[in-house]
């Protein structure tokens, strides 16, 4: 009887951990796809618009003249 209770507890804890990992990875994926919303300091707005072919998302391109780095900010239509 005691072994069955331990086995049930083990299964419940394992399921809770798996569910927690699933929620965490889904949250991280969503966060990564959205990207940062604030433009970093030193970037200037360009007139360039980028359409991501895989997601169809429209993004404004910002450019840092000092580093040559580009920043893509999601734009609503």
C-alpha positions in Angstrom: 0.0 0.0 0.0 2.8 2.4 0.9 4.6 1.6 -2.4 1.5 2.5 -4.4 1.2 5.9 -2.6 4.9 6.7 -3.3 4.5 5.6 -7.0 1.4 7.9 -7.4 3.3 10.8 -5.7 6.3 10.2 -8.0 4.0 10.3 -11.1 2.3 13.4 -10.0 5.5 15.3 -9.3 7.0 14.1 -12.6 3.9 15.3 -14.5 4.1 18.7 -12.7 7.8 19.1 -13.6 7.2 18.2 -17.2 4.2 20.6 -17.4 6.3 23.4 -15.8 9.1 22.9 -18.3 6.6 23.0 -21.2 5.1 26.3 -19.9 8.6 27.8 -19.5 9.7 26.9 -23.0 6.5 28.2 -24.5 6.9 31.5 -22.6 10.5 31.8 -23.7 9.6 31.1 -27.4 6.9 33.7 -27.3 9.2 36.2 -25.7 11.9 35.5 -28.3 9.5 35.9 -31.2 8.2 39.3 -30.0 11.7 40.7 -29.5 12.6 43.7 -27.5 10.1 46.6 -27.7 12.4 49.5 -26.7 15.0 50.8 -29.2 18.5 50.7 -27.6 20.3 54.1 -27.2 22.4 55.3 -30.1 20.1 53.9 -32.8 18.5 56.2 -35.4 15.3 55.4 -37.3 15.6 54.6 -41.0 13.0 54.6 -43.7 13.7 50.9 -44.3 10.9 48.4 -43.6 11.6 44.7 -43.4 9.0 42.1 -44.0 9.9 38.8 -42.4 9.1 36.1 -45.1 8.5 33.3 -42.6 6.2 35.2 -40.2 4.9 38.0 -42.4 5.8 40.5 -39.6 6.5 44.1 -40.6 9.6 45.5 -38.9 11.1 49.0 -38.8 14.9 49.1 -39.2 17.0 51.2 -36.8 20.7 51.8 -37.4 23.6 52.6 -35.1 26.2 54.6 -37.0 28.9 54.0 -34.5 28.8 50.2 -34.6 27.0 49.5 -37.9 24.5 47.4 -36.0 20.9 47.2 -37.1 17.9 46.8 -34.8 14.5 45.5 -36.0 11.4 46.8 -34.2 8.0 45.2 -34.9 5.5 47.6 -36.4 1.7 47.2 -36.3 0.0 47.7 -39.7 
